[in-house]
Amino acid sequence: MIRKAERIDSSSANTVVQVGSVRFGHDPFPVIAGPCVIESEAQINETAEAVAAAGGAMLRAGTSVAGASPYEFRGLGSEGLKMLRTAGDAVGLAVVTQVIEPAGIPEASELADMIEIGAGNMQNFELLRAIGQQERPVLLKRGPSATIDEWLWAAEYILAEGNDNVVLCERGIRTFADGDTLDISSVPIVKERTHLPVIVLPSHSAGSRARVVPLALAAQGVGADGLAVEVHPTPESALVNAIGQLAVSEFAHLMEALGINRMRKAIDLVDRDIVRLLSRRRDLALQIGRVKAERGMSVRSPAREAELVAVIREEAVLQGLDPEQAEAVFQVILAGSRAEQRRLRSTGEL
């Protein structure tokens, strides 16, 4: 159905979209952050510093926005875009902003590192085609009433024009709830069907700042390729989406939580590798134990154990570890190996 956006078979390579030094679909959970809309130079500069200090990967802010009401604050336009570029450069972050009509593409392509298509424009096919004809990476939000198929077809309009650098963004859909509901289940579904990176923006569907953090952690848990979150120095006074933007301190706590989870996952992988290696070592030790039994040799070989312990201590020093602790671990392993060999000898299995 989807010529480029849909994965035809499991061997299809996943697309990695690079924006500055950030690689969506490759880097471990990059986070885009910034205010919903730029309100002043001081606001965007303060937010940029907070995003960079907490470990954010990119700076995002609206410069020209299409709100639900014609009376909402619409952004600072070109001046806001220049402020965004300056703020990003000052802290060393790539920047992304929304374009709401084709006429805004040239300036956004010149000053922003990535162009965002808002949820309300997901099926603005003229805009999608125009975006597809330029080279800037694109962040495509899912529309609040769009099915997954419609979302992928929207991406196809961009891909068909030659721009393959598309990142999909789940930001919530219409349900029976008051306001939008984050469709967290769309992440694994879309990742099964497309090779494009998928990130999550919980700020507009959370319903309150208190829910943004658990939804962000859920996005990480279901395998999203990254996160976008709105941050404001004083969210209670924000001109747009006051209830969904995190305060600077809240964003810092979120980044800490995301980092701890990421490190725990890495430790889990290392621990599994250690268990696999222990299993392999046990099998090899039992093979040697079988030969010893056949030759009538003792289970324990003090000279060999002393030689092994010396090697372990030397390697521990080279790796920056405490040799005493390393030896203690291997004494436990050796004791377990001897006990297993004696048990199998007593049962006639060796």
C-alpha positions in Angstrom: 0.0 0.0 0.0 2.6 2.6 1.1 5.4 2.6 -1.5 8.2 4.0 0.5 6.9 4.6 4.0 5.7 1.0 4.6 8.2 -1.7 5.3 7.8 -4.4 2.6 9.7 -7.1 4.5 11.6 -7.5 7.7 15.0 -7.2 5.9 14.3 -3.6 4.9 16.8 -1.3 6.6 15.5 1.3 9.0 15.9 4.9 8.0 18.3 7.0 10.1 17.4 10.7 9.9 20.3 13.0 10.8 19.7 16.5 12.0 23.0 18.2 12.9 24.7 15.7 15.1 21.5 14.0 16.1 20.5 10.7 14.4 16.9 9.7 14.8 16.6 5.9 14.5 20.1 5.4 15.7 20.9 7.4 18.8 19.5 6.3 22.2 16.3 8.2 22.7 17.1 11.8 21.6 14.9 14.4 23.2 13.6 17.6 21.4 12.5 20.3 23.8 11.5 23.9 23.9 8.5 26.2 24.3 5.3 25.7 22.4 5.6 29.2 21.0 8.4 31.8 21.2 7.0 34.7 23.2 10.2 36.8 23.7 13.9 36.7 23.2 14.5 36.3 26.9 12.0 33.3 27.1 13.6 31.3 24.2 17.2 32.0 25.5 16.4 30.9 29.0 14.7 27.8 27.7 17.5 27.0 25.3 20.0 27.1 28.1 17.9 24.8 30.3 17.3 22.3 27.5 21.1 22.1 26.7 22.0 21.9 30.4 19.7 18.9 31.0 21.0 17.0 27.9 18.3 17.8 25.3 19.3 16.9 21.8 17.5 19.6 19.8 15.7 22.9 20.5 12.1 23.2 19.3 9.7 26.2 19.3 6.8 27.5 17.3 7.4 30.7 15.5 4.2 30.9 13.4 1.4 28.7 14.7 -2.1 28.0 13.6 -4.2 27.7 16.8 -7.7 26.4 17.1 -8.9 30.0 17.8 -8.2 33.0 15.6 -7.7 35.0 18.7 -4.9 32.9 20.1 -1.3 34.2 20.1 0.1 33.3 16.6 3.8 33.6 17.3 6.4 36.2 16.3 6.9 35.0 12.7 10.3 35.8 11.1 11.6 37.6 14.2 10.8 34.5 16.3 12.6 32.3 13.8 15.7 34.4 14.0 15.6 34.3 17.8 15.3 30.5 17.6 18.3 30.2 15.4 20.4 32.5 17.6 19.3 30.7 20.8 20.2 27.3 19.3 23.6 28.4 18.1 24.3 29.9 21.5 23.9 26.5 23.2 25.1 24.3 20.4 21.7 22.7 19.5 20.1 22.1 16.2 16.6 23.7 15.9 13.2 22.7 14.6 10.1 24.9 14.0 6.7 24.6 12.4 5.8 25.8 8.9 2.1 26.4 8.3 2.1 27.4 4.6 4.4 26.8 1.5 5.4 30.5 1.5 7.2 29.9 4.8 9.4 27.1 3.6 12.3 29.0 2.1 13.0 31.0 5.3 12.5 28.0 7.5 14.9 25.9 5.3 17.5 28.6 5.6 17.3 29.2 9.4 16.0 25.9 10.9 17.7 22.5 10.8 14.4 20.6 10.6 10.9 21.6 9.6 7.8 20.5 11.5 4.4 19.8 9.9 1.8 20.4 12.6 -1.1 18.1 13.3 -3.6 20.4 11.7 -1.6 20.4 8.4 -0.9 16.7 8.3 -3.2 16.4 5.2 -2.4 19.7 3.7 -1.1 18.0 0.5 0.1 21.1 -1.2 2.3 21.9 1.8 3.5 18.3 2.1 4.6 18.2 -1.6 6.4 21.5 -1.2 8.2 20.3 1.9 9.2 17.1 0.0 10.9 19.2 -2.7 13.4 20.7 -0.2 16.2 18.9 1.6 15.6 19.8 5.2 14.6 16.9 7.4 10.9 16.9 8.3 9.0 16.2 11.6 5.5 15.0 10.6 2.9 15.1 13.4 -0.1 12.8 13.3 -3.4 14.6 12.9 -5.8 14.3 15.8 -8.4 12.5 13.6 -6.0 10.6 11.4 -5.7 6.8 11.2 -2.3 5.2 11.0 -2.8 4.6 7.3 -3.6 8.3 6.7 -0.5 9.3 8.7 1.7 7.0 6.6 0.1 8.3 3.4 0.9 11.8 4.5 4.5 10.8 4.9 4.4 9.3 1.4 3.5 12.6 -0.1 6.8 14.0 1.2 8.8 10.9 0.3 7.4 10.8 -3.2 8.8 14.3 -3.9 12.3 13.0 -3.1 12.8 13.9 0.6 13.5 10.7 2.5 14.4 12.4 5.8 11.1 12.1 7.6 10.5 11.5 11.3 7.0 10.6 12.4 5.6 12.2 15.6 2.7 10.7 17.6 1.0 13.6 19.5 -2.5 12.3 20.4 -5.8 11.6 18.7 -9.5 12.5 19.3 -11.3 10.1 21.6 -14.3 10.3 23.9 -12.1 12.0 26.5 -12.1 15.8 27.0 -9.2 16.7 24.7 -6.8 14.5 22.8 -5.5 11.1 24.1 -2.0 10.0 23.5 -2.2 6.8 21.3 0.9 5.1 22.8 0.0 1.9 21.0 0.6 3.5 17.6 4.4 3.4 18.2 5.0 -0.3 18.0 2.3 -0.6 15.2 3.9 2.1 13.1 7.4 0.7 13.7 6.2 -2.7 12.4 4.9 -1.0 9.2 7.5 1.6 8.4 11.2 2.0 8.4 10.9 5.7 9.4 11.8 6.8 13.0 8.9 7.4 15.3 8.9 9.9 18.2 6.3 10.9 20.8 5.1 14.3 21.9 2.9 14.0 25.0 2.6 17.7 25.8 -0.7 18.3 24.0 -2.6 15.2 25.0 -1.5 14.8 28.6 -4.1 17.2 30.0 -1.8 18.4 32.7 2.0 18.9 33.3 1.8 16.1 35.9 1.0 13.5 33.2 3.7 14.5 30.8 6.5 12.7 32.6 4.8 9.3 32.9 3.7 9.4 29.3 7.2 10.3 28.2 8.6 7.3 30.1 5.9 5.2 28.5 7.1 6.3 25.1 10.5 5.1 25.9 9.1 1.9 27.2 7.2 1.0 24.0 10.3 1.6 21.8 9.9 5.1 20.4 12.9 6.5 18.7 12.8 9.7 20.7 10.7 12.3 22.5 9.5 15.8 22.0 8.4 17.8 25.0 7.4 21.4 25.6 9.3 23.4 28.2 8.7 26.9 29.4 10.4 29.0 32.1 7.1 30.0 33.6 4.5 27.6 32.2 1.6 28.9 34.3 1.9 32.2 32.4 2.5 30.7 28.9 0.5 32.3 26.1 -0.2 28.9 24.5 -0.7 25.4 26.1 0.0 26.5 29.6 -1.2 23.2 31.1 1.1 21.0 28.9 4.5 22.7 29.2 7.0 21.5 31.8 8.8 23.9 34.0 12.6 23.9 33.7 13.1 21.9 36.9 10.5 19.4 35.8 12.3 18.9 32.5 15.5 18.3 34.3 13.9 15.6 36.4 12.4 14.0 33.3 15.8 13.9 31.6 17.3 12.3 34.7 14.6 9.7 34.7 15.0 8.9 31.0 18.8 8.7 31.5 18.5 6.3 34.4 16.1 4.1 32.5 18.5 4.1 29.5 21.5 3.2 31.6 19.5 0.5 33.4 18.6 -1.1 30.0 22.2 -1.0 29.1 23.2 -2.7 32.4 20.5 -5.3 31.8 22.1 -6.2 28.5 25.6 -6.4 30.0 24.3 -8.6 32.8 22.6 -11.0 30.3 25.9 -11.2 28.5 27.7 -12.1 31.7 25.2 -14.9 32.4 25.7 -16.2 28.9 29.4 -16.2 29.3 29.1 -18.0 32.7 27.0 -20.7 31.0 29.6 -21.1 28.2 32.4 -21.2 30.8 30.6 -23.9 32.7 30.2 -26.1 29.6 33.9 -25.8 28.8 34.8 -26.6 32.4 32.6 -29.7 32.3 34.3 -30.8 29.1 37.7 -30.5 30.9 36.2 -32.2 34.0 35.2 -35.2 31.8 38.7 -35.6 30.5 40.1 -35.4 34.1 37.6 -38.1 35.2 38.6 -40.4 32.4 42.3 -40.0 33.3 41.7 -40.4 37.0 42.9 -36.8 37.7 41.8 -34.8 40.7 39.0 -32.2 40.3 41.1 -29.5 41.7 44.3 -28.3 40.2 45.9 -25.7 42.5 48.7 -24.7 40.1 46.2 -24.1 37.3 43.9 -22.1 39.6 46.8 -20.0 40.8 47.8 -19.3 37.2 44.2 -18.3 36.3 43.9 -16.0 39.3 47.1 -14.2 38.4 45.8 -13.6 34.9 42.5 -12.3 36.3 44.2 -9.9 38.6 46.4 -8.6 35.8 43.4 -8.1 33.5 41.4 -6.4 36.3 44.2 -3.8 36.7 44.3 -3.2 33.0 40.5 -2.6 33.0 40.6 -0.2 36.0 39.0 -2.7 38.4 39.9 -3.7 41.9 42.0 -6.9 41.5 40.9 -8.1 45.0 37.2 -7.8 44.0 37.9 -9.5 40.6 39.6 -12.4 42.3 36.8 -12.8 44.9 34.3 -13.1 42.0 36.4 -15.8 40.3 36.9 -17.7 43.5 33.1 -18.1 43.7 33.0 -19.2 40.0 35.8 -21.7 40.6 34.2 -23.1 43.7 30.9 -23.5 41.9 32.7 -25.3 39.0 34.5 -27.7 41.4 31.2 -28.5 43.2 29.4 -29.2 39.9 32.2 -31.5 38.7 32.2 -33.4 42.1 28.4 -33.8 41.9 28.5 -35.2 38.4 31.3 -37.6 39.3 29.3 -38.9 42.2 26.3 -39.6 39.9 28.5 -41.2 37.2 27.8 -38.4 34.7 31.5 -37.6 34.5 
